Amino acid sequence: MTVETEFLTFSAEKLTQLMGRIDACVRKLTPEQIWMRAEANQNAVGNLLLHLDGNVRQWILHGVGGQPDLRDRDSEFAARDGSGANELLARLRATVEEAAALLRALSATRLLEHTQNQGYDCTVLAAIYHVVEHFAGHTFPDHLRDEAFDRRGSGILRALERFGAARSPSLGSAPIFYRFRASRRSG
């Protein structure tokens, strides 16, 4: 195996692994919690599922795979309600599976080709790296989130605590989503 094929295989496997973590976390939430926001300028879990789907679709399926770029990034964050957990997870899982299949089949010679996404010119390798890093950034364990944000984290569990919801021991250090304020959105 070459370094290039290892990178492609690892990237596909990492996206699939992270999808599994997101799935496990989201399935522990109530339907109300999917679209709950602690503050008006924060994103709900539903927004982040839409956002991850749009990011993978735009950077991998469009930028690397050549599919049409149909992403409406603003609508990912503007949604205040919508599909339930099952539909959002199924949509994201299908996108991740399609992207992982594309990565596994991608010729290593394409890694240094250039692609453009969101006005950025980068190599295919950089686009893949961006997506895996971005996906991982929204799939972070609760205890690391608390350390990174000095216990003032902005994740779903913190939001639920602000609403007075009891912290569920079953969620413990399960992977959760970060909620980014509108001014901090990227990807």
N, C-alpha and C positions, 0 to 999 in steps of 0.2 A: 504494500500500500504506500502511496506517495503522501507527502505532507498535504498536497492539494486535495486529494480524495479523502484523507482523514478529516480535513477542515470541513468539507461538504457533508460527510457522514455525521460528524460530531454536531454540526449546526442543525441538521435535520433531526437528530435524536434529541438534542437539547430543546428545540421548539416543542417536540412531542412530549417530553418530560414536563416542561413548564406548563403545557396545556393540561396535563393530568393534575398538576398542583392547583391550577386555577379551577378546574372542574370540581375537585374535592372541596375547595373552599366555598365556592359559590353554592354548591348543593347544601351547605349548612345554613345558608341564609333563608330568611322568610321571603315570600314574594314582595312584601312591603320594603324590606331592606335592600332589594335589588335597585330600587330607584330613590332611596333615601339620601338626602343631602343634609349634612350638619349645618351648612351655611349656603346661601344662594350662589356664591362664587366657587363652590366646590363641585366636584363631579361625583356622581353616584357610580356604583359598581356597574350598572347597566351602561353608562357612558363609557367606562373603561373597556368593557367588552366590545362595544362598537368601535372604539378607538383602536384597540389591538387588531381587530379584524381589518379595519381600514389600512392600518400601517403595514401589516403583512401583505395584504392584497396589493397595495401601491408599490412597495419597495421590492417585493419578491415576484409576485405573479405578473405585475406590470413591468417593473424595471428590469427584472432578470428574464422573466418568461415571455414578455412581449404582449400580454393581454391588454385590452383597453384600460385606461386609467379612468375609472368611474367614481373615484373617491370624492365625497363631499365632507371634508374634514370638519368644517364648522358644524354640520348637523350632528356629528358624533357627540359633540359637547353641548349642543343646544337642546337635545332631547331631555324631556322632563319625566317621561314615562314611555312605556312601549311594551315590547315583547317581554315575556317572562324568562326565567332562568333557563328552562329547557331549550327554548328557541334560540336565545342568545348564545348558549353554549354549543348547540348543534351547528350554528352558523360559523362560530369561531373555530370549532373543531374541524369542520369541513375545509375551511381556509388553511388551517395549519397542516392538515393532511395533504392537501394539494401542494402547498409550498414545500413540505418535506419530501414529497415524491419528486417534485421538480429538482430540488437540491441533490437528491440521491442519483438522479439521472443526468445531471448537468456535467458537461465535459469540463475537466479541470482547466482546459485551455481558455475557457471563457472568463476565468477569474480576473484577468487583467484588462478585460474589455471595459469600456466606459458606459455608464448609464446615467440618466438624469431623473431625479425625483424631487419634487417640491423645490425646483430651481437649483438643486445641488448637482454638480457633476462629480461622479465618483466611480471607482471601479466596482465591478460586480462583487468582488470580495468585500469591499467596504460596505456595500449595500446589505449584504448578508450579515456581516458583523453588526451593523447598525440594528437590524431587525432583532437578532438574537439578544443583543444587549438591551434594547428597548423593551422587549418582551420580558426579559428577566427583571428589569427595573420595576415592572408593574406586578411582579410575582415575588414578593419579598416576605420573609418570615416576620411575624409580629415582634418578636424580641429584638431583632436587628433594627427594625423600624424605630422602636422606642429608643434604642441607643443612638441611632443616627440622628434623630430629631430631638435628643435631650428630653425624652419622655413627653414631648409635646407633639407627637406624631399626628399625621393627618390621615391615617388609614381608616378603613371601615369600622374596626373595633373601637377606635378612639371616637369616631362619630357616634357610634351606638352608645358609648358611655356618656357622651354629652346629652343624648336624648333620654338618659336614665335607664337604658336597657342594661340588664345585668350581664356581666361578662361571663360568657359560657365557658366552663372548664374544658368542654369538648373542642373549643376552638384553640385554646392554649397558644401554641406557637405555630399554628397552621399558616400556610402561606396566605397572605392577604394582598389586597390591592392598595396602592398608594392613591390618595386623592390629591391632585395637584391644584392649587389655586390657578385661576385663569391666567394670571401673569407668568406662571411657571410652566405652562404647557409646552411640550416639544414632541417631535416625532410624528 
